[in-house]
Amino acid sequence: MFKELLSSTSLFSLPVIATCIFVTFFVAVLIRVAQRARRAEYDHMSTLPLDDDTGERSR
C-alpha cells in the first residue's frame, strides 16, 4: 500500500533532495567544528562571555 502511494505521487523526489541537502550541510558543519587547526579560535571564543569589557583585545 505504501509503495503504491509513493508511486502515484510525483513529489517523492523532494524529500529525498531535502534529506541529501541536510546531510551534506550537517557533515560539512561537523567537519568544520572537528578541525584541530581551529582549536585556538574556539578556545578564544569560549572565553568571550567571561571577558571584562576593558577595550583591549587579548588575542
Buried (B, 14 or more C-beta within 10 A) or exposed (E): EEEEEEEEEEEEEEEEEEEEEEEEEEEEEEEEEEEEEEEEEEEEEEEEEEEEEEEEEEE
